Amino acid sequence: MNELEGLTALIIEPHSGMRANIHSMLNMCGVTRIEHASSSNLAVKQIALRSFDMILCEYDLEGGQDGQQLLEDVRHHKLMSFSTMFFMVTAEGNHSKVVSAAELAPTDYILKPFTADRLLDRLARALDRRSAFMPVYALMEAGDQREAIGACLEGEQIHPRYAIDFMRLRAELHVFLGEPDQAEPIYRKLIDMKAIAWARLGLAKTLFLRKQYDEAKGMLEELVDSNRNFVDAYDWLARTHAAVGDLAKSLAVLTNAVAVSPHAVRRLRTLGETAFEAGDIAAAEKALKQVVAKAKYSEFRDPEDHVKLVRTLVKKGDPVAAASVIRDLDRSMGGHPATVLCSAISSALLHEYTGNEGRLNDSLGTALEACAEAPELSSDIKLELARTCLENNMQEGGTALVREVMRNAPNDASIQQAMKVMEGAGFPDVARTLAQESRQHVVDLVADGAARARSGDYKGAVGMMLEAAAKLPNNPAVAFNAALATLRCLEHEGWEDKLGQQAVSLIGNVRRLDPGNPKLGALSALHHQVLKKYERNARGRMTTPA
């Protein structure tokens, strides 16, 4: 019990009586610094404000989100530290479903009803594991994933009882650093040691990232067939089908995943988008209505969901329902910075359908003006706005949007999608010209930056590439070369805190935009080399006394 003194806890439980009961049990275990949250929204706000040593979360939360979705939300948005122990409190009837469904598993499960002694046993077990992993977690929190891999190897030797967990984390770190080829043999060894479903899923991910889609698909299909509740395997199988252009199969897999886990907003959103792209308007409407309804209970609402639902309803031919969705957007998300833009785009789609030319032009004007102030708008919605402009005598605004999407395109498929918008509006020659100009623009930017670096003008190369990265935040080639230029400048010109922070941000963008980039591992290695040269961690802090 002495080990628990001074630790902080958050109880997430909708019923006041149960909150008080768990609070009392924690006190009996020696935990006295305890906070409460009665809903997922309140929990997110507390977790965002401070770090907790442990979180005890009821699985059956009220308001449309369960404990598993809450856990996925806080991890997806990186609100919870690696060292936080997350306990899922669940009834016996939910246990098998919860355990089998999630790759992002909690630290442990506590089955109701339970006693203070049972709780103490669970806490002690988790604390022992956390203590073993703290050296790794500290390095990861500091951004030193490369050193964390070494700490995992040491941990396997010092704590053999956790060897499998250290191996899993080591494989995940290799994937994070852009080295799926180094993660693959670890996962294969884990599968040989013990046929663990998550190890097979990890192996399938490494195959996916290396574009070995057929082998990945076969493994994922086996996982889904052997465990109908393993929703993360469904997600990756759907991604694999989409990567090879089979939207019908991707849609079918996502539909099955949602049947197993019906509350995950991100999965529902992907289902709605895939269904719309595949031409299944009924399925798109059903999924996107659920997204809009369920997101009301989340701290991470996105007004673009309303635009996608309006687009679907207009496509279906239901302007009354579309108008209702726009009113809901204005009323429920009035304080969101993107609401004015998304409302204007939605209104333009509705007025285009009803033939109200005057209000259509007003909405398009408002949308174009607001779009200039919202670079974070997704390319999908930008292209929808571009199409509406191009087909309604606003060619200049529509063309500018298409050009912006093309220059920011993560791959050729995205450029082709933008070209189709121009071609569909009757401008095939302009589409080809824009695509050629956009590709050349990126090539020229990268070449100019590389030429400056070769001539020794590292500062000039960094300045040029950082400016390009600011203008084209979603172009993976620009992000990669900006990161490379920044690291080369640090390597040759000396350490600068600001550049060191920018390097971390740029490498993070490359991981987000192009996780399968075969050069990502080399970029991560160069970053690690620069940090070691100046005795810094990834946060830019000195690792040894000055």
Solvent accessible surface area in square Angstrom, and as a share of the most:
residue,aa,sasa,rsa
1,M,124,0.55
2,N,126,0.65
3,E,131,0.59
4,L,4,0.02
5,E,110,0.49
6,G,41,0.39
7,L,22,0.11
8,T,10,0.06
9,A,0,0.00
10,L,0,0.00
11,I,0,0.00
12,I,1,0.00
13,E,3,0.01
14,P,20,0.13
15,H,109,0.48
16,S,76,0.49
17,G,54,0.52
18,M,47,0.21
19,R,40,0.15
20,A,59,0.46
21,N,68,0.35
22,I,3,0.01
23,H,51,0.23
24,S,53,0.34
25,M,22,0.10
26,L,0,0.00
27,N,62,0.32
28,M,122,0.55
29,C,2,0.01
30,G,13,0.12
31,V,0,0.00
32,T,94,0.55
33,R,130,0.48
34,I,21,0.11
35,E,67,0.30
36,H,68,0.30
37,A,2,0.02
38,S,43,0.28
39,S,35,0.22
40,S,6,0.04
41,N,42,0.21
42,L,84,0.42
43,A,0,0.00
44,V,9,0.05
45,K,103,0.43
46,Q,44,0.20
47,I,6,0.03
48,A,60,0.46
49,L,155,0.77
50,R,90,0.33
51,S,78,0.50
52,F,7,0.03
53,D,32,0.16
54,M,0,0.00
55,I,1,0.00
56,L,1,0.01
57,C,0,0.00
58,E,8,0.04
59,Y,24,0.09
60,D,78,0.40
61,L,17,0.08
62,E,107,0.48
63,G,33,0.31
64,G,31,0.30
65,Q,19,0.08
66,D,14,0.07
67,G,0,0.00
68,Q,14,0.06
69,Q,12,0.05
70,L,0,0.00
71,L,0,0.00
72,E,22,0.10
73,D,15,0.08
74,V,0,0.00
75,R,76,0.28
76,H,100,0.45
77,H,72,0.32
78,K,171,0.73
79,L,52,0.26
80,M,27,0.12
81,S,32,0.21
82,F,95,0.39
83,S,22,0.14
84,T,10,0.06
85,M,4,0.02
86,F,0,0.00
87,F,0,0.00
88,M,0,0.00
89,V,1,0.00
90,T,0,0.00
91,A,41,0.32
92,E,118,0.53
93,G,71,0.68
94,N,36,0.19
95,H,55,0.24
96,S,82,0.53
97,K,83,0.35
98,V,4,0.02
99,V,68,0.39
100,S,29,0.19
101,A,13,0.10
102,A,12,0.10
103,E,36,0.16
104,L,69,0.34
105,A,42,0.33
106,P,11,0.07
107,T,49,0.28
108,D,26,0.13
109,Y,28,0.11
110,I,1,0.00
111,L,38,0.19
112,K,59,0.25
113,P,133,0.84
114,F,16,0.07
115,T,84,0.49
116,A,17,0.13
117,D,113,0.59
118,R,109,0.40
119,L,0,0.00
120,L,49,0.24
121,D,73,0.38
122,R,42,0.15
123,L,0,0.00
124,A,52,0.41
125,R,127,0.46
126,A,7,0.05
127,L,19,0.10
128,D,59,0.31
129,R,71,0.26
130,R,34,0.12
131,S,75,0.49
132,A,7,0.05
133,F,1,0.00
134,M,78,0.35
135,P,79,0.50
136,V,2,0.01
137,Y,26,0.10
138,A,59,0.46
139,L,50,0.25
140,M,16,0.07
141,E,61,0.28
142,A,22,0.17
143,G,21,0.20
144,D,17,0.09
145,Q,23,0.10
146,R,54,0.20
147,E,72,0.32
148,A,0,0.00
149,I,15,0.08
150,G,32,0.30
151,A,15,0.12
152,C,0,0.00
153,L,84,0.42
154,E,109,0.49
155,G,5,0.05
156,E,25,0.11
157,Q,145,0.64
158,I,117,0.59
159,H,41,0.18
160,P,93,0.58
161,R,147,0.54
162,Y,30,0.11
163,A,26,0.20
164,I,51,0.26
165,D,45,0.23
166,F,1,0.00
167,M,8,0.03
168,R,52,0.19
169,L,25,0.13
170,R,35,0.13
171,A,0,0.00
172,E,69,0.31
173,L,6,0.03
174,H,15,0.07
175,V,35,0.20
176,F,83,0.35
177,L,8,0.04
178,G,6,0.06
179,E,12,0.05
180,P,13,0.08
181,D,80,0.42
182,Q,86,0.38
183,A,0,0.00
184,E,26,0.11
185,P,77,0.48
186,I,13,0.07
187,Y,11,0.04
188,R,94,0.34
189,K,118,0.50
190,L,0,0.00
191,I,43,0.22
192,D,122,0.63
193,M,97,0.43
194,K,124,0.53
195,A,86,0.67
196,I,25,0.13
197,A,37,0.28
198,W,49,0.17
199,A,0,0.00
200,R,53,0.19
201,L,1,0.00
202,G,4,0.04
203,L,1,0.01
204,A,1,0.00
205,K,37,0.16
206,T,0,0.00
207,L,1,0.01
208,F,25,0.10
209,L,16,0.08
210,R,88,0.32
211,K,134,0.57
212,Q,68,0.30
213,Y,49,0.18
214,D,114,0.59
215,E,83,0.37
216,A,0,0.00
217,K,55,0.24
218,G,29,0.28
219,M,36,0.16
220,L,1,0.00
221,E,69,0.31
222,E,103,0.46
223,L,1,0.00
224,V,11,0.06
225,D,91,0.47
226,S,81,0.52
227,N,41,0.21
228,R,143,0.52
229,N,53,0.27
230,F,8,0.03
231,V,6,0.03
232,D,19,0.10
233,A,0,0.00
234,Y,6,0.02
235,D,35,0.18
236,W,37,0.13
237,L,8,0.04
238,A,3,0.02
239,R,109,0.40
240,T,1,0.00
241,H,7,0.03
242,A,45,0.35
243,A,49,0.38
244,V,83,0.48
245,G,59,0.57
246,D,45,0.24
247,L,46,0.23
248,A,74,0.57
249,K,105,0.44
250,S,2,0.02
251,L,22,0.11
252,A,55,0.43
253,V,17,0.10
254,L,5,0.03
255,T,68,0.40
256,N,76,0.39
257,A,0,0.00
258,V,17,0.10
259,A,82,0.64
260,V,24,0.14
261,S,17,0.11
262,P,51,0.32
263,H,62,0.28
264,A,8,0.06
265,V,29,0.17
266,R,79,0.29
267,R,20,0.07
268,L,0,0.00
269,R,44,0.16
270,T,61,0.35
271,L,14,0.07
272,G,0,0.00
273,E,60,0.27
274,T,13,0.08
275,A,0,0.00
276,F,43,0.18
277,E,119,0.53
278,A,45,0.35
279,G,55,0.53
280,D,55,0.28
281,I,35,0.18
282,A,76,0.59
283,A,30,0.23
284,A,0,0.00
285,E,19,0.09
286,K,138,0.59
287,A,1,0.01
288,L,2,0.01
289,K,92,0.39
290,Q,50,0.22
291,V,0,0.00
292,V,15,0.08
293,A,51,0.40
294,K,35,0.15
295,A,6,0.05
296,K,96,0.41
297,Y,100,0.38
298,S,13,0.09
299,E,69,0.31
300,F,58,0.24
301,R,80,0.29
302,D,52,0.27
303,P,1,0.01
304,E,15,0.07
305,D,2,0.01
306,H,9,0.04
307,V,0,0.00
308,K,14,0.06
309,L,4,0.02
310,V,0,0.00
311,R,22,0.08
312,T,0,0.00
313,L,1,0.00
314,V,24,0.14
315,K,138,0.58
316,K,108,0.46
317,G,35,0.34
318,D,41,0.21
319,P,38,0.24
320,V,118,0.68
321,A,27,0.21
322,A,0,0.00
323,A,25,0.19
324,S,51,0.33
325,V,18,0.10
326,I,15,0.08
327,R,138,0.50
328,D,20,0.10
329,L,0,0.00
330,D,69,0.36
331,R,174,0.64
332,S,37,0.24
333,M,8,0.04
334,G,55,0.53
335,G,82,0.79
336,H,66,0.29
337,P,124,0.78
338,A,13,0.10
339,T,7,0.04
340,V,100,0.57
341,L,4,0.02
342,C,0,0.00
343,S,15,0.10
344,A,9,0.07
345,I,1,0.01
346,S,0,0.00
347,S,20,0.13
348,A,1,0.01
349,L,5,0.03
350,L,19,0.10
351,H,19,0.08
352,E,49,0.22
353,Y,105,0.40
354,T,78,0.45
355,G,59,0.57
356,N,61,0.31
357,E,113,0.51
358,G,47,0.45
359,R,145,0.53
360,L,8,0.04
361,N,57,0.29
362,D,102,0.53
363,S,14,0.09
364,L,0,0.00
365,G,33,0.32
366,T,61,0.35
367,A,0,0.00
368,L,46,0.23
369,E,133,0.59
370,A,22,0.17
371,C,10,0.06
372,A,83,0.64
373,E,143,0.64
374,A,8,0.06
375,P,78,0.49
376,E,120,0.54
377,L,8,0.04
378,S,40,0.26
379,S,58,0.38
380,D,45,0.23
381,I,0,0.00
382,K,9,0.04
383,L,8,0.04
384,E,21,0.09
385,L,0,0.00
386,A,0,0.00
387,R,61,0.22
388,T,1,0.01
389,C,0,0.00
390,L,10,0.05
391,E,84,0.38
392,N,28,0.14
393,N,144,0.74
394,M,49,0.22
395,Q,79,0.35
396,E,153,0.69
397,G,17,0.16
398,G,0,0.00
399,T,19,0.11
400,A,49,0.38
401,L,9,0.04
402,V,0,0.00
403,R,82,0.30
404,E,59,0.27
405,V,5,0.03
406,M,3,0.01
407,R,66,0.24
408,N,17,0.09
409,A,10,0.07
410,P,59,0.37
411,N,82,0.42
412,D,87,0.45
413,A,72,0.56
414,S,22,0.14
415,I,13,0.06
416,Q,86,0.38
417,Q,87,0.39
418,A,0,0.00
419,M,21,0.09
420,K,140,0.59
421,V,26,0.15
422,M,0,0.00
423,E,71,0.32
424,G,64,0.61
425,A,22,0.17
426,G,53,0.51
427,F,51,0.21
428,P,59,0.37
429,D,92,0.48
430,V,46,0.27
431,A,0,0.00
432,R,132,0.48
433,T,67,0.39
434,L,6,0.03
435,A,2,0.02
436,Q,130,0.58
437,E,84,0.38
438,S,1,0.01
439,R,89,0.33
440,Q,93,0.41
441,H,57,0.26
442,V,17,0.10
443,V,86,0.49
444,D,67,0.35
445,L,34,0.17
446,V,33,0.19
447,A,50,0.39
448,D,70,0.36
449,G,3,0.03
450,A,40,0.31
451,A,45,0.35
452,R,101,0.37
453,A,20,0.16
454,R,188,0.69
455,S,91,0.59
456,G,39,0.38
457,D,60,0.31
458,Y,40,0.15
459,K,103,0.44
460,G,16,0.15
461,A,1,0.01
462,V,9,0.05
463,G,41,0.39
464,M,43,0.19
465,M,3,0.01
466,L,40,0.20
467,E,99,0.45
468,A,3,0.03
469,A,16,0.12
470,A,79,0.62
471,K,135,0.57
472,L,12,0.06
473,P,44,0.27
474,N,52,0.27
475,N,9,0.04
476,P,15,0.09
477,A,44,0.34
478,V,0,0.00
479,A,4,0.03
480,F,24,0.10
481,N,34,0.18
482,A,0,0.00
483,A,0,0.00
484,L,55,0.27
485,A,11,0.08
486,T,0,0.00
487,L,0,0.00
488,R,91,0.33
489,C,1,0.00
490,L,1,0.00
491,E,28,0.13
492,H,102,0.46
493,E,86,0.38
494,G,23,0.22
495,W,44,0.15
496,E,67,0.30
497,D,81,0.42
498,K,144,0.61
499,L,14,0.07
500,G,4,0.04
501,Q,112,0.50
502,Q,49,0.22
503,A,0,0.00
504,V,53,0.30
505,S,69,0.44
506,L,12,0.06
507,I,1,0.01
508,G,32,0.31
509,N,41,0.21
510,V,0,0.00
511,R,45,0.16
512,R,141,0.52
513,L,31,0.16
514,D,43,0.22
515,P,53,0.33
516,G,18,0.17
517,N,23,0.12
518,P,125,0.79
519,K,129,0.55
520,L,2,0.01
521,G,9,0.09
522,A,69,0.54
523,L,4,0.02
524,S,5,0.03
525,A,46,0.36
526,L,18,0.09
527,H,22,0.10
528,H,36,0.16
529,Q,103,0.46
530,V,2,0.01
531,L,11,0.05
532,K,128,0.54
533,K,117,0.50
534,Y,47,0.18
535,E,82,0.37
536,R,55,0.20
537,N,19,0.10
538,A,8,0.06
539,R,116,0.42
540,G,10,0.10
541,R,155,0.57
542,M,82,0.37
543,T,78,0.45
544,T,60,0.35
545,P,131,0.82
546,A,134,1.04
